[in-house]
Amino acid sequence: MVRVAAGPTGGRSGVLVEGSCRIGERGTWCRQWRIGSQGDTGPVKLSRLTAAGGVAGPVLFTVAWVVGSLRQAGHSAAGVQLSGLAAEDARDPQIMMAGFVVLGAGTVVFGAGLGRVTAPRSPGPWLVLVAGAASIAAGLFRRDHLLLAGPGFAGESWHNQVHDVVSGVAYGAMLAAPLVLARRWRGDPEWAVLTRPVQVLALVSAGALAVFASGIAGPYNGVVQRIAVTLPLTAEILIARRMLTLPLSGSAAGPASHPARERRSAGG
């Protein structure tokens, strides 16, 4: 169903596509518009732009740690932990520092856009925002040394300690966000297809993170860490890609809004 509504400039009229508004506890939020024949308006373009951040951030972060790993002379490509690649004594630490910051910035933008298409007060987008902010902090407050232990290491600096804390926050939020969002989307026909994949990615990542923290992988601990980090970033890319490919009238509001059911009801 299509309704004519007043355009944002007052004199112009526009077309409001059915399913582009969501009924919530406090009123109606209009998410996506089409004005005449001029294509997408600001809200739709903004939604696509924020979704692109959820793809670009993880991809560029992965490129950064691959390049940074290969740049460490005297160490295997996976022999150094990701945080060590940004340490003061690492070779070209600015590569990994930029990777953390770009990942965080892209994830924050993505989380903001996700908040526009999820149900009101849903914790999922907030967890994404927390993960992004913590990733930025991890790049700004870096570790002291390339390796965790070595000759001449005497305690940790304050910024090393901050890095450890924000890294833990980032890990936790990256794991929790896909699980929360997947639960929310189980009853949404447009998003239910992602429920199982993102749940599996988050749970396998949690298992890999437990192995990494235990240190039982020994010399392969760096590989385990890279796996643990890459899996939730893959979940982020899948969600962002879904935002990019949904029809312009699509919704990610979750079971509470039942956009498909509303369309059927409107059609009689």
VEXBAZA-890503 format. One record per residue (C-alpha): x, y, z. Coordinates in Angstrom, 3 decimals. Each point is the difference from the previous one (the first is absolute). Layout:
! residues N
         c1         c2         c3
          X          Y          Z
...
***
This chain:
! residues 268
         c1         c2         c3
      0.000      0.000      0.000
      1.238      3.492     -0.888
     -1.107      3.242      1.667
      0.632      3.578     -1.134
      1.556      2.199      2.654
      1.302      3.522      0.295
      3.619      0.305     -1.073
      2.756      1.317      2.255
      0.048      3.317     -1.860
     -3.670      0.705      0.666
     -1.231      0.672     -3.548
      1.174     -3.293     -1.469
     -1.874     -3.228      0.429
      1.593     -3.355      0.314
     -0.778     -3.672      0.018
      0.210     -1.886      3.285
      0.575     -3.689     -0.704
     -1.986     -2.403      2.188
      2.289     -1.701      2.492
      2.248      3.048      0.225
     -1.645      1.120      3.263
      0.088     -2.002      3.187
     -2.509      0.210      2.844
      1.733      0.084      3.365
     -0.901      0.656      3.581
      0.241      3.782     -0.358
     -1.192      0.568     -3.510
      0.930     -0.544     -3.623
      3.525      0.253     -1.408
      0.239      0.471     -3.785
      3.208     -1.623     -1.183
      0.139      0.142     -3.771
     -1.494      2.301     -2.643
     -0.196      0.302     -3.741
     -0.643      3.496     -1.363
     -1.537      0.100     -3.490
      2.362     -1.452     -2.573
      3.180      1.403      1.533
      0.972     -3.235      1.734
      1.074     -0.500      3.599
     -0.113      2.838      2.480
      2.379      0.736      2.858
     -1.183     -2.640      2.509
      0.309     -2.832     -2.526
      3.427      1.135     -1.210
      1.147      0.435      3.595
     -1.112     -3.532      0.837
      1.993     -1.372     -2.922
      3.034      2.075      0.959
     -0.019     -1.240      3.588
     -0.331     -3.587     -1.198
      3.064      0.535     -2.192
      1.914      0.892      3.167
     -0.797     -3.462      1.351
      1.729     -1.523     -3.015
      2.908      2.386     -0.457
      1.098      0.029      3.646
      0.508     -3.775      0.391
      1.534     -0.378     -3.476
      2.550      2.784      0.511
      0.816     -1.271      3.488
      0.729     -3.431     -1.427
      2.208      1.522     -2.697
      1.858      1.936      2.725
      0.812     -3.042      2.125
      1.024     -2.056     -3.032
      2.391      2.718     -1.179
      1.215      0.719      3.531
      0.666     -3.679      0.656
      2.063     -0.355     -3.155
      2.039      3.096      0.898
      1.359     -1.394      3.292
      3.528     -1.182     -0.806
      1.164     -3.020      1.955
     -3.512     -1.153      0.877
     -2.437     -2.278     -1.773
     -3.053      1.633     -1.541
     -2.219     -1.345      2.786
      2.570     -0.012      2.782
     -0.906      3.444      1.332
     -3.328      0.858      1.571
     -2.064      2.674     -1.696
      0.521      2.533      2.775
      3.750     -0.522     -0.214
     -0.043      1.163     -3.615
     -0.857      3.490      1.274
      2.547     -0.019      2.843
      2.719      2.604      0.352
      2.772     -2.393     -1.038
     -1.906     -1.537     -2.923
      1.009      0.713     -3.577
     -2.383      2.493     -1.604
     -2.424     -0.010      2.958
     -2.040      2.761     -1.627
     -1.457     -2.589     -2.379
     -1.659     -1.928      2.798
     -0.904      3.124      1.941
     -1.826      1.274     -3.072
     -1.644     -3.409     -0.366
     -1.448      0.176      3.514
     -1.231      3.559     -0.489
     -1.540     -0.664     -3.416
     -1.700     -3.143      1.297
     -1.399      1.918      2.939
     -1.164      2.945     -2.084
     -1.696     -2.247     -2.560
     -1.661     -2.031      2.736
     -1.261      3.108      1.809
     -1.510      1.310     -3.242
     -1.504     -3.427     -0.670
     -1.426     -0.211      3.521
     -1.615      3.412     -0.361
     -1.631     -1.064     -3.256
     -1.090     -3.310      1.492
     -1.689      1.901      2.796
     -2.169      1.763     -2.593
     -1.483     -3.248     -1.285
     -0.328     -2.068      3.162
     -2.756      0.085      2.560
      0.129      2.841      2.556
      2.335     -0.564      2.954
      1.434     -3.187     -1.496
      3.396     -0.705      1.650
      1.554     -1.428     -3.177
      0.976      3.309     -1.653
      1.332      1.310      3.314
      2.297     -3.004      0.301
      1.253      0.689     -3.533
      0.693      3.614      0.953
      1.871     -1.094      3.126
      2.108     -2.431     -2.028
      0.865      2.766     -2.468
      0.936      2.537      2.663
      2.129     -2.561      1.843
      1.799     -0.901     -3.238
      0.908      3.639     -0.567
      1.351      0.205      3.553
      2.020     -3.185     -0.551
      1.764      1.693     -2.887
      0.664      3.229      1.858
      1.170     -1.614      3.260
      2.442     -2.577     -1.270
      2.060     -2.731      1.586
      3.572      0.543      1.149
      1.709     -2.847     -1.826
     -0.352     -2.129     -3.080
      0.203     -3.171      2.108
     -1.694     -0.707      3.323
      3.251     -0.905      1.759
      3.684      0.564     -0.603
      3.261      1.242      1.491
     -0.171      3.446      1.553
     -3.790      0.023      0.416
     -0.731      1.716      3.321
     -3.695      0.444      0.662
     -2.665      1.528     -2.216
     -0.672      3.624     -0.813
     -3.377      1.568      0.694
     -0.885      0.037     -3.692
      0.816     -3.720     -0.246
     -2.434     -0.634      2.841
     -2.663      2.134     -1.667
      0.559     -1.951     -3.206
     -0.576     -3.293      1.807
     -3.272      1.248      1.510
     -1.473      1.453     -3.186
      1.066     -3.071     -1.981
     -1.989     -2.166      2.397
     -3.002      2.289     -0.367
      0.278     -0.129     -3.793
      0.197     -3.800     -0.004
     -3.013     -0.334      2.302
     -2.159      2.435     -1.949
      0.944     -1.544     -3.367
     -1.097     -3.416      1.274
     -3.188      1.140      1.717
     -1.356      2.242     -2.766
     -0.612     -2.752     -2.622
     -1.670     -2.233      2.591
     -2.334      2.760      1.169
     -0.873      1.059     -3.530
     -0.561     -3.600     -1.138
     -2.462     -0.595      2.796
     -1.848      3.162     -0.926
     -0.267     -0.995     -3.655
     -1.326     -3.544      0.401
     -3.568      1.053     -0.806
      0.836      2.487     -2.749
     -0.325     -1.567     -3.462
      2.470      2.485     -1.508
      2.740     -0.630      2.574
     -0.581     -3.539      1.290
      2.340     -1.352     -2.695
      2.929      1.537      1.920
     -0.971     -1.335      3.403
      1.807     -3.346     -0.156
      3.173      1.147     -1.829
      0.753      2.893      2.361
     -0.736     -2.149      3.050
      2.414     -2.688     -1.192
      2.694      2.552     -0.800
     -0.291      1.607      3.439
      0.000     -3.305      1.908
      2.964     -1.452     -1.911
      1.838      3.273      0.561
     -0.691     -0.242      3.737
      1.486     -3.501      0.020
      3.063      1.161     -1.905
      0.397      2.935      2.387
     -0.079     -2.400      2.962
      2.755     -2.075     -1.607
      2.005      3.156     -0.657
     -0.358      1.223      3.587
      1.071     -3.374      1.380
      3.203     -0.002     -2.037
     -0.273     -3.726     -0.707
      0.586      0.604     -3.716
      3.581      0.980      0.773
      1.811      1.336     -3.078
     -3.280     -0.014     -1.917
     -1.713      2.355      2.425
      0.302      2.873     -2.481
     -1.873     -2.055     -2.587
     -2.747     -0.782      2.511
     -0.328      3.687      0.852
     -0.351      0.954     -3.651
     -2.753     -2.590     -0.398
     -1.772      1.225      3.138
      0.025      3.586     -1.272
     -0.863     -0.719     -3.625
     -3.171     -2.000      0.738
     -2.036      2.792      1.676
      1.283      2.451     -2.600
     -1.406     -2.359     -2.624
     -3.338      0.138      1.827
      0.171      3.805     -0.156
      0.615     -0.134     -3.743
     -2.940     -2.385     -0.515
     -2.353      2.296      1.899
      1.259      3.085     -1.836
     -0.342     -1.763     -3.340
     -3.594     -0.892      0.870
     -0.693      3.673      0.682
      1.449      0.862     -3.400
     -2.035     -2.610     -1.906
     -3.394      0.353      1.674
     -2.737      1.705     -2.062
     -0.338      3.703      0.700
     -3.221     -0.686      1.881
      1.624     -2.739      2.069
      0.264      0.080      3.755
      2.166     -1.500      2.669
     -2.357      0.932      2.753
     -0.242     -3.542      1.253
     -3.028     -2.039      1.009
     -1.603      2.919      1.801
     -0.867      1.830     -3.215
     -0.965     -2.895     -2.335
      0.442      2.071     -3.198
     -1.002     -2.880     -2.272
     -3.185     -0.588      2.007
     -0.845      3.720     -0.180
      0.381     -0.068     -3.803
     -2.315     -2.993     -0.267
     -2.586      1.663      2.205
      0.141      3.222     -2.010
     -0.572     -1.937     -3.193
     -3.148     -1.597      1.408
***
